[in-house]
Amino acid sequence: MAKAVVFFAEGTEECEALLVVDLLRRAKVEVLVASASGSREILSSHKVHITADALAEEVDYSDVDLVVLPGGIPGTPNLAANKTVTDTCVAFAKAGKKVAAICAAPSVLAALGLLEGKNATAHAAFQDKLAGAHVLDTEVVVDGNITTSYGLGGAIPFALELVRQLAGEAEADRIRSAIAYRH
């Protein structure tokens, strides 16, 4: 069974984060919600209380296939400030393991040098922060092991792409149909 970690921090955009968790779990991917804020209790960008499964520092990443950074403000800078999150993203990218980010969060990957020479996208307000990347203004961009999306409007296709990567095209199609996503 594939395994993913979705990082949450104080101020994470809850819909971007929870859509990924939800659709991956529908695909029978084991998903761990990991807090990058030093507490399992997190307050999202729109004041939704979320309880993480673990602290980012407690997770064993050795058998994880994918790490995901949701956007949101101040969630994105809070993720960027967590050394476990940034070190894990760098280690995954260098090992060819999957790293995904949506909305403002691709800027974290860019700051770590992980988008250098890659195609990527981000929220329009953060596209200028993707230094080194070839910026595309599309919903979802996959370049090798890095997947990015431009924001909440792209959250369903972003999550479905991650399902496709971890559980296959047929499972992504099954879930697309089950949630009546007709885009």
C-alpha positions as CSV (number, residue, x, y, z in Angstrom):
1,M,0.0,0.0,0.0
2,A,1.3,3.4,-0.9
3,K,1.9,5.9,1.9
4,A,1.7,9.7,1.9
5,V,2.3,12.4,4.5
6,V,0.4,15.7,4.2
7,F,2.0,18.5,6.3
8,F,-0.3,20.8,8.1
9,A,0.8,24.0,10.0
10,E,-1.0,26.8,11.7
11,G,-2.7,28.7,8.9
12,T,-2.8,25.9,6.4
13,E,-5.5,26.3,3.8
14,E,-7.8,23.6,5.0
15,C,-9.6,22.7,1.8
16,E,-6.3,22.2,-0.2
17,A,-5.0,20.0,2.6
18,L,-8.1,18.0,3.4
19,L,-9.1,17.4,-0.2
20,V,-5.7,15.6,-0.7
21,V,-6.2,13.6,2.5
22,D,-9.7,12.7,1.6
23,L,-9.1,11.6,-2.0
24,L,-5.9,9.7,-1.2
25,R,-7.7,7.8,1.6
26,R,-10.6,7.0,-0.8
27,A,-7.9,5.4,-3.0
28,K,-6.8,3.3,0.0
29,V,-3.5,5.2,0.3
30,E,-2.3,5.3,3.9
31,V,-2.2,9.0,4.7
32,L,-0.6,10.6,7.8
33,V,-1.5,14.2,8.7
34,A,1.7,15.6,10.2
35,S,1.8,18.8,12.1
36,A,4.6,21.2,11.5
37,S,3.6,23.5,14.3
38,G,4.8,21.7,17.4
39,S,1.3,20.6,18.5
40,R,-1.2,18.1,17.1
41,E,-3.9,20.8,17.4
42,I,-3.8,23.1,14.4
43,L,-5.9,26.1,13.6
44,S,-6.3,26.4,9.8
45,S,-6.3,29.6,7.7
46,H,-10.1,29.9,8.1
47,K,-10.2,29.0,11.8
48,V,-11.1,25.3,11.4
49,H,-9.7,23.2,14.2
50,I,-7.8,20.2,12.9
51,T,-6.1,17.4,14.9
52,A,-3.0,15.9,13.2
53,D,-2.0,12.2,13.5
54,A,1.5,13.1,14.5
55,L,4.1,15.8,14.7
56,A,6.3,16.1,11.6
57,E,9.3,15.3,13.8
58,E,7.8,12.0,15.0
59,V,7.2,10.5,11.6
60,D,9.4,7.7,10.1
61,Y,9.7,8.8,6.4
62,S,11.5,5.7,5.3
63,D,8.5,4.0,3.8
64,V,6.6,7.1,2.7
65,D,6.1,7.5,-1.1
66,L,4.9,11.1,-1.2
67,V,5.0,14.3,0.9
68,V,2.5,17.1,0.3
69,L,2.7,20.8,1.2
70,P,-0.7,22.6,1.2
71,G,-0.8,26.4,0.8
72,G,-2.4,29.0,2.9
73,I,-1.2,32.0,4.8
74,P,0.4,31.9,7.3
75,G,0.5,28.1,6.7
76,T,3.1,28.3,3.9
77,P,5.7,30.3,5.8
78,N,5.0,28.1,8.8
79,L,5.8,25.0,6.8
80,A,8.9,26.7,5.4
81,A,10.1,27.5,9.0
82,N,10.0,23.8,10.0
83,K,13.3,22.1,9.5
84,T,11.8,18.6,9.4
85,V,9.5,19.6,6.6
86,T,12.2,21.3,4.5
87,D,14.8,18.6,5.1
88,T,12.3,15.9,4.2
89,C,11.3,17.7,1.0
90,V,14.9,18.0,0.0
91,A,15.7,14.4,0.8
92,F,12.7,13.1,-1.1
93,A,13.4,15.3,-4.2
94,K,17.1,14.2,-4.3
95,A,16.1,10.5,-3.9
96,G,13.5,10.8,-6.7
97,K,10.6,10.3,-4.3
98,K,7.4,12.3,-4.9
99,V,7.0,15.8,-3.5
100,A,3.8,17.9,-4.1
101,A,2.8,21.5,-3.3
102,I,-0.2,23.6,-4.0
103,C,-1.1,27.3,-4.0
104,A,1.6,29.3,-2.1
105,A,3.5,26.2,-1.1
106,P,5.5,25.7,-4.3
107,S,7.4,28.8,-3.2
108,V,8.8,26.7,-0.4
109,L,10.1,24.1,-2.9
110,A,11.6,27.0,-5.0
111,A,13.4,28.5,-2.0
112,L,14.9,25.0,-1.4
113,G,16.2,24.9,-5.0
114,L,13.9,22.0,-5.9
115,L,12.2,23.7,-8.8
116,E,15.4,24.8,-10.6
117,G,14.9,24.1,-14.3
118,K,11.6,22.4,-13.7
119,N,8.1,23.2,-14.9
120,A,5.9,24.3,-12.0
121,T,2.9,26.4,-11.1
122,A,1.7,28.3,-8.0
123,H,-1.0,30.8,-7.0
124,A,-0.7,33.8,-9.2
125,A,0.4,35.9,-6.2
126,F,3.4,33.5,-5.7
127,Q,4.4,32.7,-9.3
128,D,7.1,35.3,-9.1
129,K,8.6,33.4,-6.1
130,L,9.3,30.3,-8.3
131,A,12.8,31.4,-9.1
132,G,14.6,28.9,-11.3
133,A,11.4,27.3,-12.5
134,H,9.6,27.5,-15.9
135,V,6.3,28.8,-14.6
136,L,3.1,27.6,-16.2
137,D,-0.3,29.1,-15.4
138,T,-2.2,25.8,-15.4
139,E,-4.1,23.8,-12.7
140,V,-1.6,21.0,-12.2
141,V,2.0,20.6,-13.4
142,V,3.9,17.4,-13.1
143,D,7.7,17.5,-13.8
144,G,9.4,14.3,-12.9
145,N,8.8,13.6,-9.2
146,I,7.5,17.2,-8.4
147,T,3.8,18.0,-8.7
148,T,2.5,21.6,-8.2
149,S,-0.9,23.2,-8.4
150,Y,-2.1,26.8,-8.5
151,G,-4.5,26.9,-5.6
152,L,-7.8,25.9,-4.2
153,G,-9.5,25.9,-7.6
154,G,-7.1,23.2,-8.7
155,A,-7.3,21.2,-5.5
156,I,-9.5,18.4,-6.9
157,P,-7.4,17.8,-10.0
158,F,-4.2,18.1,-7.9
159,A,-5.5,15.4,-5.5
160,L,-6.7,13.2,-8.4
161,E,-3.2,13.5,-10.0
162,L,-1.7,12.4,-6.7
163,V,-4.2,9.4,-6.6
164,R,-3.1,8.6,-10.2
165,Q,0.5,8.6,-9.2
166,L,0.1,6.4,-6.1
167,A,-2.9,4.2,-7.0
168,G,-3.1,4.3,-10.8
169,E,-5.3,5.8,-13.6
170,A,-8.2,3.4,-13.0
171,E,-8.4,4.4,-9.3
172,A,-8.3,8.1,-10.2
173,D,-11.0,7.6,-12.7
174,R,-13.1,5.6,-10.2
175,I,-12.8,8.4,-7.6
176,R,-13.4,11.2,-10.2
177,S,-16.7,9.4,-11.0
178,A,-17.6,8.7,-7.4
179,I,-17.3,12.4,-6.4
180,A,-19.1,13.5,-9.6
181,Y,-16.2,15.6,-10.7
182,R,-16.9,16.4,-14.3
183,H,-14.2,18.8,-15.1
